[in-house]
C-alpha cells in the first residue's frame, strides 16, 4: 500500500521519533509504514489520519499488485 505518511510528517517538521511519540508506537513502526514494509491496522490508520487532519483514503492508497 502506498502512503503519504513521510510527506505529511515532513510538512509538520517532525522526525520519525516525534511522530512515533505522538502515535504511541516505536520509531521502527513509523519507518516500516513510511517505507511500505508494513501497513498499519485500522486503529493506527485512524490515529494517523486524525493526527494529520486528513481522511484515511487521502493518506493510504492501495498499490498495484
Secondary structure as the mmCIF struct_conf table of DSSP 4:
data_model
#
loop_
_struct_conf.conf_type_id
_struct_conf.id
_struct_conf.beg_label_comp_id
_struct_conf.beg_label_asym_id
_struct_conf.beg_label_seq_id
_struct_conf.end_label_comp_id
_struct_conf.end_label_asym_id
_struct_conf.end_label_seq_id
STRN STRN1 UNK A 2 UNK A 3
HELX_RH_AL_P HELX_RH_AL_P1 UNK A 5 UNK A 12
TURN_TY1_P TURN_TY1_P1 UNK A 13 UNK A 13
HELX_RH_AL_P HELX_RH_AL_P2 UNK A 16 UNK A 23
TURN_TY1_P TURN_TY1_P2 UNK A 24 UNK A 24
BEND BEND1 UNK A 25 UNK A 25
HELX_RH_AL_P HELX_RH_AL_P3 UNK A 27 UNK A 34
TURN_TY1_P TURN_TY1_P3 UNK A 35 UNK A 36
BEND BEND2 UNK A 37 UNK A 37
HELX_LH_PP_P HELX_LH_PP_P1 UNK A 39 UNK A 41
HELX_RH_AL_P HELX_RH_AL_P4 UNK A 42 UNK A 52
TURN_TY1_P TURN_TY1_P4 UNK A 53 UNK A 53
HELX_RH_AL_P HELX_RH_AL_P5 UNK A 56 UNK A 59
STRN STRN2 UNK A 60 UNK A 61
HELX_LH_PP_P HELX_LH_PP_P2 UNK A 62 UNK A 64
#
